[in-house]
Amino acid sequence: CILAPVDGASGGKGNLDPSDHHRDELGNGAAGGDGGSRHANGMPGQDDGWLRSVVEHSSEIVTVVDPDGTLRYANPAWGRALGHNPWEAVGKMNVLDHVHPDDLPHVLEQTEKVLSEGGIATNEAEYRFRRKDGSWRWMQSVGIYLLDDPAVGSVVITSRDVTERKEAMRRSEERLRSLADSAFEGILLTDAGEILEANRALIDMFGYATAELVGRSALEFVAPEHRDLVRRNIASGAEDPYEIVGVRKDGTRLDLEVRGRAYSYRGRDVRVTAVRDVTERKRAEGRLREAEERYRTLVEQIPAVTYIDPVDDPDTSLYTSPHIERMLGYTPEEWKAGKLWPKRLHPDDRERVLAADERFEAGGEEKFSEEYRLLAKDGSVVWVREDAVVVKDDEGKPLYWQGIMSDVTQKKRDEERLHHLAFHDPLTGLPNRRLFVDHLGHALKLTRRQGNRVAVLFMDLDQFKVVNDSLGHEVGD
């Protein structure tokens, strides 16, 4: 094997006597003398010289370590990276003493796990290692456990200095945290539901300190009735937004809009979740619904048809009040689905009303106000008065038409009756003096325009003059 331990005089693992070897500037020496010589760090001699050259000139750090942490071999790359002299360190240094205290438990845990499995095994770890000058370097190591191999009996470790990468990651994480903390939304990182990170907005939202959130299940801060929903969305990896109720530290509840997705964080597959407090929005929506309900109740009691139509398709109704059924016999659904308004215009009024409607839609008139006839479902004629306005947003952009249609059929009948009574005798139904004078006036005007003549025929009734003279012409008529 390339990296076999060195057998000392006692037959155990150890270093060769430095006096028997030449040294290079890092303390690595080449054995002289017999053909069975070995490298001072335990490398086999001439037979495997090419392999020794490969290892010692490698940019990768190669070490051989006993299970208790004693260093048995270190190539020159180890010395260059960490500043230690391999010759001085081999056999004397316990590498575990140079692992950062915060990382040592993880390294020991991984070691124990592999040792418990037995046989040839491999593990990986990232940890900080102390240089000779006291500074720390991040190392990424792969250990091959050859404890059962009689030619090795140790752990062969290949390492790489990843300090620069770690620093770049740290700076990147700091930038991301700065961005996250400046966000208005709460941001949460979880692994299998356990909270790993939380930004400032989320901390303020729930009223906890960071230390009180990290390490706990995110479900603890969800109202019980919504926990199953959150579990399902986490398990399925759902990314669509959904709404839940959260619970603050003081026990108050808040409405939340939540959206999460998978994310790679420090080599782990986690879930990043954006949390938005929509409590005020939900309250406003509730107040709006209450107001709309009161408005709807009021509108539906009005003895007229109220409606809202979109500006881009006026023939389509967004809302038509139920009174349309009492007025024309159509349900609101039938009226909207069939786009019946233009279809039920009276033939004699159609051209006039559609022209007025076009002018209104074109913006030429501030208000639409017309009286016209509609044909009811049963074929009867219904006179209506329609008044409508354009509702605009703050920038003056039209949003929708809003109008009201009143049934004025009775009013029209009353007007016609009054007009008839004004020009006809109520007893006989014959035209009266007023209608005669009106028709005579029209005839005279026409005669003047056309240059014609007009004749008036008088009929005299015997003894009727007495009535006119004594009671007046109105009574006589």
MOHUPE-V757531 format. One line per field, one symbol per residue. ss: DSSP state (a for helix, b for strand, c for the rest). Layout:
ss = ???
This chain:
ss = ccccccbcccccbccccaaabcccccccccbccccccbcccccbcaaaaaaaaaaaccccbbbbbccccbbbbbcaaaaaaacccaaaaccccbaaaabcaaaaaaaaaaaaaaaaacccbbbbbbbbbbcccccbbbbbbbbbbcccccccccbbbbbbbcaaaaaaaaaaaaaaaaaaaacccbbbbbbccbbbbbcaaaaaaacccaaaacccbaaaabcaaaaaaaaaaaaacccccbbbbbbcccccbbbbbbbbbbbbbccbbbbbbbbbbcaaaaaaaaaaaaaaaaaaaaaaacccbbbbbbccccccbbbbccaaaaaacccaaaaaaacccaaabcaaaaaaaaaaaaaaacccccbbbbbbbbbcccccbbbbbbbbbbbbcccccbbbbbbbbbbcaaaaaaaaaaaaaaabccccccbcaaaaaaaaaaaaaaaaaacccccccccccccaaaaaaaacaaaac
